[in-house]
């Protein structure tokens, strides 16, 4: 094998496989109070087979992020179902590292992490789920304070996903907005929220912050 061919092969493999050596750190000096509030999920990267089946149905969805008194996070997501607007509430535990949260996935029987990789609080945020970089579990989501797909934000999201080894086909930025309205959030006990997380796993139209569906949240 020539040196040029070997280099080309290395570039190809790095581009088309997950970068297991990539160290992902949370947003420096992460501020949960500034990060809370309404967010739209406007982009998602996912290599799982389930996502490939349903990615064309993905819509821009809206949620409300609220910290509790202990510093944990409650996420309320609204999604339109055939029977009407569905409300799902998820709870995530804080860690010793600001910007990193954790929860136990009953569906996959493992503890997963959620990292706020980058945000300016007023326009966008990049959120990574499961830093072990497993194609069946790892997702990257782009959130915006608005449902408008700004090209510069999509490019930030796309570049980050590609740097982790996601393929072009795995990166989706939907244009249709989920019509489900924002209602008053119904905060539920943690055990109920965990049950809803697992129940919602069957739907492809959820947030990376709170799903087991396209994630194999």
C-alpha positions in Angstrom: 0.0 0.0 0.0 1.4 3.4 -0.9 1.8 6.1 1.7 -0.8 8.3 -0.1 -3.4 5.5 -0.1 -2.7 4.7 3.5 -3.2 8.4 4.5 -6.4 8.5 2.5 -7.7 5.4 4.2 -6.9 6.9 7.6 -8.9 10.0 6.7 -11.8 8.0 5.5 -11.9 5.8 8.7 -11.6 8.9 10.9 -14.5 10.5 9.1 -16.8 7.5 9.0 -16.3 6.0 12.4 -17.0 7.3 15.9 -14.0 9.1 17.4 -13.7 7.2 20.6 -10.6 9.3 21.7 -12.5 12.6 21.4 -12.6 14.3 24.8 -15.8 16.3 25.2 -15.9 18.9 28.0 -19.0 20.8 29.1 -19.5 24.5 28.5 -16.9 26.5 30.6 -18.5 28.2 33.6 -21.9 26.7 32.8 -24.8 28.7 34.3 -27.9 26.6 34.8 -30.1 29.6 35.5 -29.2 31.2 32.2 -29.6 27.9 30.4 -33.1 27.3 31.7 -36.3 28.2 29.9 -37.8 27.3 26.5 -35.7 25.6 23.8 -36.5 24.2 20.3 -34.7 21.1 19.2 -33.7 22.0 15.6 -31.1 19.4 14.8 -30.3 15.8 15.7 -27.4 13.5 14.8 -27.9 9.8 15.5 -26.3 6.7 13.9 -28.8 4.1 15.2 -30.9 1.9 12.9 -34.1 3.2 14.6 -33.2 6.8 13.8 -32.5 5.9 10.1 -36.0 4.5 9.9 -37.8 7.5 11.3 -35.5 10.5 10.6 -37.7 11.7 7.8 -40.5 12.1 10.3 -38.5 14.2 12.6 -39.9 17.7 13.4 -38.7 20.7 15.3 -40.0 20.2 18.8 -40.3 22.6 21.8 -39.6 22.0 25.4 -39.2 23.8 28.8 -36.1 23.2 30.9 -36.4 24.0 34.6 -33.9 23.4 37.5 -35.2 22.2 40.8 -34.1 23.3 44.3 -31.4 20.7 44.4 -29.8 21.7 41.1 -31.3 18.8 39.1 -33.1 19.4 35.9 -36.7 18.8 34.8 -37.4 18.8 31.1 -41.0 19.0 29.8 -41.5 18.1 26.1 -44.7 18.6 24.1 -45.3 16.3 21.1 -48.2 15.9 18.8 -49.6 12.3 18.7 -52.5 10.9 16.7 -54.7 11.3 19.8 -53.5 14.9 20.6 -50.8 16.8 22.4 -48.7 14.5 24.6 -46.7 15.9 27.6 -43.6 14.1 28.8 -41.6 15.1 31.9 -38.0 14.0 32.4 -35.7 14.4 35.4 -31.9 14.4 35.3 -29.5 14.4 38.2 -26.7 17.0 38.5 -23.1 15.8 38.8 -20.0 17.4 40.4 -19.2 19.0 37.0 -21.4 21.9 36.0 -23.0 21.3 32.6 -23.0 17.5 33.0 -26.0 15.4 34.1 -26.7 11.7 34.5 -29.6 9.3 34.6 -30.2 5.5 34.5 -31.7 4.1 31.4 -34.1 1.3 32.3 -34.4 0.4 28.6 -30.7 -0.2 28.1 -29.8 -1.0 31.7 -27.0 1.5 31.8 -26.3 4.9 33.3 -26.0 7.6 30.6 -24.6 11.1 30.7 -25.8 14.3 29.1 -23.3 17.1 28.5 -24.0 20.7 27.6 -21.1 21.1 25.2 -21.5 24.6 24.0 -24.1 27.4 24.4 -24.3 31.2 24.3 -27.6 30.9 26.3 -29.5 33.3 24.0 -29.4 31.6 20.6 -28.2 28.0 20.6 -26.8 25.0 22.5 -25.1 21.8 21.6 -26.0 18.8 23.7 -24.2 15.4 23.7 -25.8 12.3 25.0 -23.6 9.4 26.1 -19.9 10.3 25.8 -18.9 6.7 25.5 -19.4 7.2 21.8 -21.6 4.1 21.1 -23.5 4.2 17.8 -26.6 2.7 19.4 -26.8 5.2 22.3 -24.9 8.4 21.4 -26.7 11.5 20.0 -25.9 15.1 19.4 -28.7 17.7 19.4 -28.8 21.3 18.4 -31.2 23.5 20.4 -32.3 27.0 19.6 -34.2 29.6 21.4 -36.1 30.0 18.2 -37.5 27.5 15.7 -35.9 29.4 12.8 -33.1 27.4 11.2 -30.2 29.8 11.1 -27.6 28.5 8.6 -24.7 29.5 11.0 -26.1 27.4 13.8 -26.8 24.5 11.6 -23.1 24.6 10.4 -21.8 24.7 14.0 -23.9 21.6 14.8 -23.0 19.8 11.6 -19.2 20.5 12.1 -19.3 19.2 15.7 -21.3 16.1 14.8 -18.8 15.3 12.0 -15.9 15.8 14.3 -17.3 13.1 16.5 -17.6 10.7 13.5 -21.2 11.0 12.7 -21.9 10.4 9.0 -23.6 13.0 6.8 -26.7 10.7 6.6 -27.0 10.7 10.4 -27.3 14.5 10.7 -30.8 15.9 10.3 -32.1 19.5 10.6 -35.9 19.2 10.1 -37.9 22.2 8.7 -41.4 21.3 9.9 -42.4 22.5 13.4 -44.3 20.2 15.7 -47.7 22.0 16.1 -48.2 20.8 19.7 -48.7 23.9 21.9 -46.8 24.9 25.0 -49.0 24.3 28.0 -48.4 24.6 31.7 -45.8 21.9 32.5 -47.0 19.1 34.7 -44.2 18.2 37.0 -44.3 14.6 38.2 -42.5 12.5 40.8 -39.1 11.2 39.6 -40.3 7.6 39.4 -43.2 8.6 37.1 -40.9 10.7 35.0 -38.6 7.7 34.6 -41.5 5.6 33.5 -42.5 8.2 30.9 -39.0 8.2 29.6 -39.1 4.5 28.9 -42.6 4.7 27.5 -41.6 7.6 25.1 -38.8 5.4 23.8 -41.1 4.1 21.1 -41.6 7.5 19.4 -39.1 9.1 17.1 -40.2 12.7 17.8 -38.5 13.5 21.1 -35.6 15.5 22.5 -32.1 14.2 23.1 -32.3 15.6 26.5 -35.2 13.3 27.4 -35.5 10.4 25.1 -34.8 6.8 24.8 -36.6 6.6 21.5 -34.2 7.7 18.8 -31.4 7.2 21.3 -31.8 3.5 21.5 -32.3 10.3 25.3 
